[in-house]
Amino acid sequence: MGMKDNKAIFIYEDNTWSINYVLGENRNVDTSKIPSENEAIVIAEEYLKNFKIDLSSLEYTGIDNKYADEYLHLIYTPKNINKDNFVFGDITITIGEDGDVMGIEDGRIYAEYYKEIELTSPSDAINIASNVGVGAIKCKASVSSVKADYYYNEDTGYLIPTWRIEGEMINQYGDTYSWNPNIEAVKK
């Protein structure tokens, strides 16, 4: 099976993507056929141009040696990052024998800086929380406080504003449980 017959593009939830030209293939690598780093950089940058990735927005930072294979894994990091232009993550280009590009992974995640955002009200947060996670059990909630808080989304790197509700929930049998939902506060 040739390389062109066995490629796949993956698009991830956080808008990162990768393309694998040798999906499912195990190959013995002849390291004498792996190009030099300088040759690999020329090949990698040609592919970046083909994928319409602006080279002026990236900086080549070296070879990543954490992989178990013998290929060259070239890392390109976003540059010119400031408070109005957050970009997390890198682009990795894998170069194999004879300069074949084995895969490209664009792991960049774009973030935006907001000084002010529109939030739901604390009472709206309580209404939302009353419908989440209760299921078929009939309960009454007693809210003791609603405080501004946040949670960290590990997949995207965003800090999400929330309303942290503190209270108790009493089910139809009189059992009392602590009730501490953390409801996203960003208005949709």
C-alpha positions as CSV (number, residue, x, y, z in Angstrom):
1,M,0.0,0.0,0.0
2,G,1.5,3.4,-1.0
3,M,1.6,6.4,1.3
4,K,-1.0,8.3,-0.7
5,D,-3.5,5.4,-0.3
6,N,-3.2,5.4,3.5
7,K,-3.6,8.9,4.8
8,A,-6.1,10.4,7.2
9,I,-6.9,13.9,8.4
10,F,-8.2,14.3,11.9
11,I,-10.0,17.5,13.1
12,Y,-10.3,17.9,16.9
13,E,-12.9,19.7,19.0
14,D,-10.6,22.6,19.9
15,N,-9.9,23.3,16.1
16,T,-6.5,21.7,16.1
17,W,-5.8,19.1,13.3
18,S,-3.4,16.5,12.2
19,I,-2.7,14.6,9.0
20,N,-1.2,11.1,9.1
21,Y,0.2,9.8,5.8
22,V,1.1,6.3,7.1
23,L,-2.0,5.5,9.1
24,G,-1.7,2.0,10.7
25,E,1.7,1.2,9.1
26,N,4.5,-0.2,11.2
27,R,7.8,0.4,9.3
28,N,11.4,-0.4,10.0
29,V,13.3,2.8,9.6
30,D,16.5,2.9,7.8
31,T,18.1,5.8,9.7
32,S,20.7,6.3,6.9
33,K,17.8,7.5,4.7
34,I,16.6,10.2,7.2
35,P,17.6,13.6,5.9
36,S,19.7,16.1,7.9
37,E,17.9,18.6,10.1
38,N,18.6,21.4,7.7
39,E,17.2,19.3,4.8
40,A,14.2,18.4,6.9
41,I,13.5,22.1,7.7
42,V,13.3,22.9,4.0
43,I,10.9,20.0,3.4
44,A,8.8,20.9,6.4
45,E,8.5,24.6,5.5
46,E,7.4,23.7,1.9
47,Y,4.6,21.6,3.4
48,L,3.6,24.4,5.8
49,K,3.3,26.7,2.8
50,N,1.2,24.1,1.0
51,F,-1.2,24.1,4.0
52,K,-1.4,27.9,3.8
53,I,0.4,28.3,7.2
54,D,2.1,31.6,7.5
55,L,5.8,30.9,8.2
56,S,6.3,34.5,9.5
57,S,4.0,33.6,12.4
58,L,6.1,30.6,13.4
59,E,9.6,30.0,14.8
60,Y,11.4,26.7,14.3
61,T,12.5,25.6,17.8
62,G,14.2,22.2,17.1
63,I,13.6,18.5,17.1
64,D,11.4,16.9,19.7
65,N,13.1,13.7,20.9
66,K,10.3,12.4,23.1
67,Y,9.0,10.1,20.3
68,A,9.8,6.4,20.3
69,D,10.5,6.2,16.5
70,E,13.5,7.2,14.5
71,Y,11.8,9.9,12.5
72,L,12.6,13.6,12.8
73,H,9.8,15.5,14.6
74,L,10.3,19.2,13.9
75,I,8.6,21.7,16.2
76,Y,7.4,25.1,15.1
77,T,6.2,27.5,17.8
78,P,3.9,30.5,17.4
79,K,5.7,33.8,17.8
80,N,4.6,37.4,18.3
81,I,2.4,36.4,21.2
82,N,1.0,39.3,23.3
83,K,-2.1,40.0,25.3
84,D,-4.2,40.5,22.2
85,N,-2.8,37.5,20.4
86,F,-2.7,34.3,22.5
87,V,-1.7,31.1,20.7
88,F,-0.9,28.0,22.7
89,G,0.6,24.8,21.3
90,D,2.9,24.0,18.5
91,I,3.0,22.5,15.0
92,T,4.9,19.2,14.7
93,I,6.0,17.9,11.3
94,T,7.3,14.3,11.1
95,I,9.9,13.6,8.5
96,G,10.9,10.0,7.5
97,E,13.1,8.3,5.0
98,D,14.1,10.1,1.9
99,G,12.4,13.2,3.2
100,D,8.9,11.8,3.2
101,V,6.5,13.7,5.4
102,M,4.9,11.2,7.7
103,G,2.5,13.5,9.4
104,I,1.7,17.0,10.4
105,E,0.0,18.0,13.7
106,D,-1.2,21.5,14.2
107,G,-1.8,21.7,17.9
108,R,-2.2,25.5,18.0
109,I,-5.1,26.8,20.1
110,Y,-6.2,30.4,19.6
111,A,-7.4,32.4,22.6
112,E,-8.8,35.9,22.8
113,Y,-8.3,38.5,25.5
114,Y,-11.5,40.0,26.9
115,K,-11.6,42.9,29.3
116,E,-15.3,42.7,29.7
117,I,-17.8,40.0,28.9
118,E,-21.6,39.7,29.3
119,L,-22.6,37.3,32.1
120,T,-25.8,35.6,33.1
121,S,-27.2,36.8,36.4
122,P,-26.8,34.8,39.6
123,S,-30.5,34.1,39.7
124,D,-30.3,32.7,36.1
125,A,-27.4,30.5,37.3
126,I,-29.6,29.1,40.0
127,N,-32.4,28.4,37.5
128,I,-29.9,26.6,35.3
129,A,-28.5,24.6,38.2
130,S,-31.9,23.5,39.3
131,N,-32.3,21.6,36.1
132,V,-28.8,20.0,36.0
133,G,-27.9,16.7,37.5
134,V,-31.1,16.1,39.5
135,G,-32.7,13.5,37.2
136,A,-36.1,12.1,38.2
137,I,-35.6,12.6,42.0
138,K,-37.8,15.5,43.3
139,C,-35.7,17.8,45.4
140,K,-35.8,21.2,47.0
141,A,-32.7,23.4,47.2
142,S,-31.7,25.8,49.8
143,V,-29.1,28.3,48.5
144,S,-26.8,29.9,51.0
145,S,-24.6,31.9,48.6
146,V,-23.7,32.5,45.0
147,K,-20.1,33.7,44.4
148,A,-18.2,34.6,41.3
149,D,-15.7,31.9,40.4
150,Y,-14.1,30.1,37.4
151,Y,-13.0,26.8,36.1
152,Y,-10.0,25.9,34.0
153,N,-10.8,24.1,30.8
154,E,-7.7,21.9,30.3
155,D,-8.6,21.1,26.7
156,T,-8.7,24.7,25.5
157,G,-6.6,26.5,28.1
158,Y,-9.4,28.9,28.9
159,L,-10.4,30.2,32.3
160,I,-14.2,30.2,32.2
161,P,-16.2,32.6,34.5
162,T,-18.8,30.8,36.6
163,W,-21.2,31.3,39.4
164,R,-20.4,28.9,42.3
165,I,-23.6,28.1,44.1
166,E,-23.4,26.9,47.7
167,G,-26.3,25.2,49.3
168,E,-28.2,22.1,50.3
169,M,-30.6,19.8,48.5
170,I,-33.3,17.9,50.3
171,N,-34.9,15.0,48.5
172,Q,-38.5,13.8,48.7
173,Y,-37.5,11.4,51.6
174,G,-36.0,14.2,53.7
175,D,-32.4,13.3,53.0
176,T,-30.1,16.3,52.9
177,Y,-27.1,16.6,50.5
178,S,-24.6,19.4,49.9
179,W,-25.3,21.1,46.6
180,N,-22.4,23.0,45.1
181,P,-22.9,23.4,41.3
182,N,-20.5,25.6,39.4
183,I,-22.5,27.1,36.5
184,E,-20.9,28.8,33.5
185,A,-21.6,32.5,33.7
186,V,-20.8,33.5,30.1
187,K,-24.0,34.6,28.3
188,K,-24.7,32.6,25.2
